[in-house]
Amino acid sequence: MDKERVHEVVKSGYAAVARQSGGCCGPTAEQTTTAHADTAARIGYSKEDISGTAADANLGLGCGNPTALASLKSGETVVDLGSGAGFDALLSAEKLGPEGRFIGVDMTPEMLERARTNAVNAGHARTVEFREGLIENLPVASETVDVVISNCVINLSPDKAQVFREAYRVLKPGGRVAVSDIVLSQPLPEEIAKMAASWIACVGGASTEAEYLGHMRAAGFENIEYTRKPAGPLLTPNLQDPMWKAAVELIGEERINELAETVFSYSITAEKK
């Protein structure tokens, strides 16, 4: 798919998630708060994170916890690439304090609407804002940000090199990036990578480790460190979703399960010197 088509597919898919309160990397229909909490616990959020004021913003969309990875400090300015319903925003606001600032960037109006409502309800409307835009063209001034975070979103971009160039641009010298994302141990078969369903499920646009870290280095990031763990459990096909159903019918559930073994959740940090 070309870049515009990828954006259309992802935007449409996440608009549906925002309306249904479902997840991208697992079941989307009839998910409960308990299911979202279980997903968050599996990927690194604490019991306090899951049950606190940010709970209503947890849609089960992440693949890690970049707010913990980033070691946020009071008074910092943070930008979130693909901020969704604002779960990481509200958790960050608690750590940033009244002098800190959080800017969430998302291209999906339905997500932005939910995020803004959640920020008001959680009492963080003064320090948290959400801007509509593409993560390949951030609506943020250069060298104004201490930390860039992202949670299972950069893999959805059709131009990851540009995403990291933009992240580097908005960071102050000495700033840092903390990313949780889906990365592959080997490239997906072309017929699967092209499927709309696989993009919405966080795998169709995922890069290999060499490609992903190569984009970060090319953008100028240094001191890149990472850990990884299998992400297969997050990618269970939801046969109630028409796109997943089509994928299973075309490829077969057994083949999808095999491919899931090549998918990993990475936690990555790096610095701008």
RAURGI-V286200 format. One record per pair of residues at least 12 apart in sequence whose ideal C-beta (glycine too) atoms are under 7 Angstrom apart, sorted by the first residue. I is the first residue (numbers start at 1). J is the second residue. Records with the same first field share a line. If there is no record, write none. Layout:
I: J, J
This chain:
1: 194
3: 158, 159
6: 158, 199, 205
7: 107
9: 196, 199, 200
10: 156, 199, 200
11: 107, 108
13: 200
14: 108, 111
15: 108, 110
17: 59
18: 85, 108, 110, 111, 114
19: 110
21: 59
22: 59
23: 39, 59, 60, 61
24: 61, 200, 201, 202
25: 63, 201, 202, 234, 235
26: 39, 60, 234, 236, 238
27: 238
28: 238, 241
29: 238, 240, 241
31: 60
35: 60
36: 58, 59, 60
37: 50, 58
39: 60
40: 58
43: 62, 63, 64, 65, 265
44: 64, 65, 68
45: 65
49: 91
53: 90, 122
54: 87, 90, 91, 122
56: 118, 121
57: 85, 86, 87, 90, 115, 118
58: 87
59: 84, 85
61: 84, 152
62: 151, 152, 180
63: 151, 152, 180, 181, 182, 202, 231, 234, 265
64: 151, 180, 265, 267
65: 180
66: 88, 149, 150, 151, 178, 179, 180
67: 88, 91, 92, 149
69: 178, 180, 267, 269
70: 147, 149, 176, 178
72: 92, 95, 96, 147
74: 96, 97, 99, 100
75: 96, 97, 99, 100
76: 96, 100, 146, 147
77: 100, 101, 144, 145, 146
78: 92, 96, 102, 145, 146, 147, 149
79: 103, 105, 138, 140, 145, 148, 170
80: 104, 105, 149, 150
81: 105, 135, 148, 150, 153, 154, 163, 167
82: 106, 135, 150, 153
83: 104, 105, 106, 115, 130
84: 106, 111, 115
85: 111, 114, 115, 118
86: 104, 115, 118, 119, 130
88: 149, 151
89: 102, 104, 115, 119, 128
90: 118, 119, 122, 124
93: 124, 127, 128
96: 127
98: 127
100: 127
101: 127
102: 127, 128
103: 129, 131, 140
104: 130
105: 131, 133, 135, 138, 139
106: 130, 132
107: 132, 133, 134
109: 132
112: 130, 132
115: 130
116: 130
135: 153, 157, 163, 166
136: 157, 159, 162, 163, 166
137: 166
138: 166, 170
140: 170
142: 169, 170
143: 171, 172
144: 170, 172
145: 170, 171, 172, 175
146: 172, 175
147: 175, 176, 178
148: 167, 170, 171, 177
149: 178, 179
150: 179, 181
151: 180
152: 180, 181, 182, 202
154: 179, 181
155: 181, 182, 202, 205, 206
156: 199, 202, 205
157: 205
158: 205
160: 207, 212, 215
161: 215, 218
164: 215, 216, 219, 221
165: 219
168: 219, 220, 221, 272
171: 272
173: 272, 273
174: 272
175: 272
176: 269, 270, 271
177: 221, 269, 270
178: 269
179: 268
180: 265, 267
181: 266
182: 202, 203, 206, 231, 263, 265
183: 206, 207, 208, 209, 212, 228, 264, 266
184: 206, 207, 208, 262, 263
185: 262, 264
186: 208, 262
187: 208
188: 203, 259
192: 251, 259
195: 247
196: 243
197: 243, 244, 246, 247
198: 247
200: 243
201: 235, 244
203: 235, 263
216: 270
220: 272
221: 270, 271, 272
222: 270, 271, 273
223: 270, 271
224: 268, 270
225: 269
226: 266, 267, 268
227: 267
228: 264, 265, 266
229: 264, 265
230: 264
231: 263, 264, 265
232: 260, 261, 263
235: 260, 263
237: 253, 256
